[in-house]
């Protein structure tokens, strides 16, 4: 992992924002579509020399006022601003409050969560920890993903499956967007110096190569809690699913629930489960934009 996450983040966003988006004329002979350092420095009211030091990692402790000015100039969203602040704290040696609040990595779901899963049947639902280990799931989820190979390992992990099992690329029609979202969750969900995150990231960088490493290096990607997936299932055919992710920060876990996005998918899942038709009902697609895929 880079030891200059703050500088990389600022440089990545500077290069991603066009002059037009920042209210500046494009001008002739631009070698990059993004902002020049001098342009961002002017917009934020800091010197070019100071911005250079920040991007190069030679200054790791900008004030809240400077961070706010840079965030305004780059038009960062709230979640991006929170990440910018977190990167600054970690670049300055870490925030003891953040470190103290980070739970130990959980390897099992507590009994009350398992009871919640029971009540969610027959919907495909699962509980994962922050590195994507599947801790518990409904029978509906097993019926959905067992034929895809997701649960073949003794300790299944969403990211290992998606990036290292060729069956995942055949199963997910929108594999790239699913990959974007899972890596964004991994990247943004815990302190960047977390040893479990670092271990998994190193492993997948070796086993999956650029498909994973390039996404992990892109600090501009942010996770979505809602979205859709298009799965080609070997037994149920083409399935369109919506999902909702509920964070459980005290345990460092997430509850993910999948729901059919149309009546054809609802009927296919009922047949897959061997249940009576109508056990699952489709959710109106208008509720969640299809582009928000995770």
N, C-alpha and C positions, 0 to 999 in steps of 0.2 A: 504494500500500500504506500502511496506517496506521503512524504513528510511535509508537503506543502499544499494541503487540501484547500486552504483558504485562497491562496494565490491562484490555484488552478480553477477554482470556482469563479472567481472574479474575471479571470482572463476568458474562460469559456463563455460567460454571459456577455462580456464586452464584444467578443467576436460574433455572437449570435444576434445581437441587436443591430438592426440596420439604421443608417442615418435618418431615414424617413420616419422610422418608429420613434426616434429620439427627437424629432422635430428639426432635423438638420438637413441642409442640402447635400445631395450625394457627392457632387463635385467631380472633377475629372481625375483620371489616372489613379483610381483606387485599386489596390492590389488585394483587398479583402472586402467582402460585403458588410463586415461589422464596423464597429466604431474604432477609431484610432485612440491610443492612450490619451493624446492631447484633448480629444473631443470629450471623452468621458471625464477627464480631470476638470475640464471647464464646466461641464454640466453639474458635476458634484461639488465644485468649489474647492478642489484640492490641487496641489501642484502635480505636474507630470512626474517629477522625481519621486514624490511620495507614493503615487499610484504604482510606479515601477517597483519601488521597494516592496509594496504589498504583494504584487503579482509574483515577484521573484522570491518571496518568503523571507526577505531581509528585515521586514517589519511585520510582526504578528499580533500587534495589540492596538488596532485602530479604535478610536472612541466610538461610543454609540451614535454620536452626531455624524461622524464620518460614514459609519455603516448605513445610517438612515439616508444620507445624501446619495451614497452610491446606489442603494436600493431604489430610491426615487428615480435616479437618472436611468437606471436599467429597467424600471417599471416592473420590479419583482412582485410576485404574488405574496400573500401572507405566508404560505408554507415555505416559499423560497427564502423569505426574509428570516423565518425561524431557523432554517438550515444555515443561512449565512451567519447568524449569531452563534449557533452551536459550533460551527467550524472555527469561529474566532476564539471561542472559549477553549476549544481543544488545542488550537494552534499555540495558545498562550500557556500551555502546560496542563490543560484540563480544568474542568469545573467540578470541585468536590461535591457540590450538590447534585450535579448530573450523575456523577459516578456512584454516589451513595444511593441514588434512586433506582439505578439499574438493577433489576432482579437477577438472580442466578438463572442459568438456562434450565428451563423446566423440561422434564422428560416424560411427564404424564399429565393428563387433564384431571382436575379435581372432581370428586363425585358429583357435585352439583352441576358442573358442565356436562358430565355424561348424562345426567338426568334431563338436561335441556335437549341434548341430542336425541334422546328417546322420544321426547315430545315433538321433535321436528320430523320424525318419520312420516311418510316415506321420502321426504325431500333429501337430496344429496347434500350433506353438511359435514363439516370437519372442524377440528380444533388443531391449530398449528402453533409452534413456538416461533420466535423471531427469525430463526434461520431456515424455516420451512419444513421442519420435521413434523410429520403427521402424528399427533398424539392420541387422537380418538376420532371416530367417524360413525355416521349412521350406516345401517345396512343399505339404505338407498345409495349412499356414496360408493360403497363397495360394489354394488351391482353396476354402477356407472363406470368405475375406473379399473376394476379388476381385469376386464378383457383388454384394457389398453396397456397393461403391464405396470400400472402405477404402484400397486401394492406388492410387487414381486419380492422386494427386499425386506429383510427382517425389520429394519428401521427406515421406512419410506420417507423420502424427502422430496418436496415439490421441485426444487431447483435441480437436484441431481437428476431426477427423472427427465425434466424438460430439456436439459442441456446435454445429457449423455445417453439417453435412450432413443434410438432412431424411431421407435414406434410413436414417440410424442410428436414428431414432425408430421407424421402421417395422420395422427388423430386430430391435431389442432389446425384447422384451416387458417387461423389467424395466429400462427405460432409466434411470429415476430412481435406482435403486440402483447401477447401473453408473456413472452420473455421480458419485454420492456417493463411490464408492470411488476413481475416477481422480483426482478433485480432492483427496481426502485424501492419496493418494500424492504428488501434486504438492506439497501444502502441508507435508507432514511429512518429505519425503525429503531435503531439502537446506537449508542455511542460508537464512533468510527474506530476507536481503539479496542473494541470488544474482541477478546481472543477467539471466541467461537466464530464470529463473523470473519475474522482474518484467516482462520484455519480453513473455513469453507471457501472463501474467496481464492485463497492460494490453490486449493484443490481443483476448483473449477477452472481457474486460469490455465492449469496444466491439462486437464482432461477435456475441456470444451474449447479452449483457445480463444480466438478473437471474438467469437459469438458472445461469450460471457465477458471477457476482459474489457472490450470496448464499451459495453453497456455499464459495467461497474465503474469505469472511469468517467462516465458522463454524469456529472453532478447536477445537470439541469433537469433530469428526468424526475418526476414526482409521482408517487403512487396514487392510485384511485381506489376508493372504497366500493364503488359500484361500477358495473360494466357488463359486458356480454362476451360470450365465447361461442364459437361454431365448431362443433366436434363431429368428426366422421367416425361413427361407432361401428365396430365390426358386427355387432348383433342388432343394434337398434336403428342403424342408418344415420341420416343427417340430423343432428340435434342442435338447437339454438337455445342457449342457457343464459340467464341473467344471474349475476351474483352480487351479494351484499356482504361486506366485511365489517365486523364489529370488533373494535380493539378492547383488549382486557389488560391494560397497562400494568396493573399490580402484579399480574402473573407473567407478564411478558408473552402473552398468548393472543391469538385472534380466532374468532369464530367466523367461519366462512359458510354461507348458505347459498346453494344453487337452486334456481327456480326455472321452470320451463318458460321460454319466451313466446311460445305459440302453442296452439292446440295440438298440432301434429307432434311436437316434442313431448307435450304432456301425455298424449296417448302412447307414444313410443316408450316413455319411461314406465308407464303403468304396465305395458306388456313385458318390459324387461324385468320388472319386479314380480311379475305374476300376480298383480293386484287387479281389482275390479276397475274398469274405466271410470275416470273422474276422481280417483284418489288424489291426483295432483291437478292443479288448475294453472292455466297459463297466466302470466302477468303481462299487462299491456305494455308493448314495446315503447309507447310514447313516454312512459315514465322514466326511461333511462336511454339517453342517446346511444345509438349503436356504435358510434365512434369511440366511446369511452370503454374500451375493451381492456380487460385485465386477466 
